[in-house]
């Protein structure tokens, strides 16, 4: 189960929070660690999309939905180096 994979076309974004919570509980992963891992997955998804080209409308919509489901803030996401990428700045 990977956040970046869920963001890709066909991935189940809606069920992701409950699946992650279940796995985190079984593995005794703290909420803080889960949040950090989700943010890292969000960043990986953007990097993956930008390897190919600029984000398309569906990819952007799915990333925004992921932000909403995990209550990620711009401060959470803005700390990522992905925004320093020349490809990201072109988007």
C-alpha angles and dihedrals in degrees: 000000000000130000093219090052092050090053092053118091111291096016119133105245097163094059095042099091094054093044092049092047091051094049092043091052093051092046093043093237113164122239089245091054091046090052091049091049093049091051090049089051091049089052092048089052092054092046090050093050093046092052087069102034144298115323114275123220095263094049091049091049092051092049091050090049090052090051089053096046093052095036091237115175130212086249089058093049098035092067090069121106088221088088089061091061115112089225092054091050090053091055 
